[in-house]
Amino acid sequence: MRDRLRGWRRPLRAHPGEHAAHGGMPRTTDAELAALAGSPPGRFERAFLNLLIAHQDDAVQMARLEAGKGEDAWTRRLAQRVEKSRSAEIDQMLAFLGSPRRNASP
């Protein structure tokens, strides 16, 4: 990825406001992490999984956007792999929570 970014003459690290360029998908906030840290022991795992599911779903949405509209073939293939792997992770976490699997179709 580093070589790709250099080849495109792009910075190796995104600027803090760059999430707006990805459909405005939010990042996990410090407040959310603090609330997670303060979860009672019997509720931590469920709260953690729910937060991680939301985070991974954002990755799936960004990957789908890139896979469908991206200009670079290599990056589109990477996005397709990210969409598939993150969707599988979400399904596994939903199973941990005892929830039915979601529809993995775009």
N, C-alpha and C positions, 0 to 999 in steps of 0.2 A: 504494500500500500504506500509505503514511503517513497518508493521509486515512481509510482504512478503520480503521486502528488508533486514530486519534483519535476517530472516530465510535463505536467500541466501547469507548472510554475505557480503552484498553490501552497499556502503555508502548511506546515506539518501539524499544526494544532489549530482547531477552529477557534474563532473569537467567541467570547461569551454570548453574544447576541445571535450567533449563527443558527440556533434552533428555529428561529422565525422563518428561515429559508426552507425548512423541512415541513411545511404545512402548519407551522405554529405548534408542533407537538411539544408538550412541556417536558421539562426534565424533572427528576425527583428532587424535591426541595429539601433544604435543611430542616424545615419544620416537619415534613413528613418523616424524615429519618429520626428526628427527636421524638416524635410521637411513637414511632416504632420502638425506639429504645426504651420508652416508658411503658410499653405494653406489659400487662401482667404475664407471668411465665406461662400460664395456661392458654393465653391468647396470642402469644408472640408468633408462633409458627403460622397461624392462619393470617395474621396481619402482614407478616413478611411475604408469604406467598401471594396474597392479593396485591401488594405493592409491586412485587416482581412480575406478576402476570401483566399488570398495567404497563410496566416499563417495557416488557418484551413485546406486548401488543403494539406499542409505538414503533418498535424496531420493525415489526412485520409490516405496518402501514407504510413506513418510509421505504422499505425494501420493495413493496409492491409498486409504489410510485416510481422508483428508479427502474425496476424491471419492465414496467410498461412504457415509460417515457424517456428513459436514459439514452444518451447519445453514444456512449462507449460500450461496445459489445462485451468486453471483459468485465466491466462494472455491472452490466445487466446480468451476466451469469453469476457474479458474486451475489447480487441482490436476490436472485432466485434461490441460491443456496441458503442465504440468511433467512428468507421467508420460510423455506421448508424447515430449517432447523429450529428457528424460534417458535414456529407454530407447533412443532412436536414437543418442545419444552413446555409450552403453555398447556397443551393437552395433558402432559404428564403432571404438571402442577395442579390442574383441575382435578385429575384423578386422586391426587393426594388429599385434596379438599373434599372428595366425595361428590364432586359436581360432574354432570355429564360433559362429554367432549363437545367442543364447539364445532361448528361447521368450518372446516379448513379451506373451503373454496373462497376465491376472491369475490 
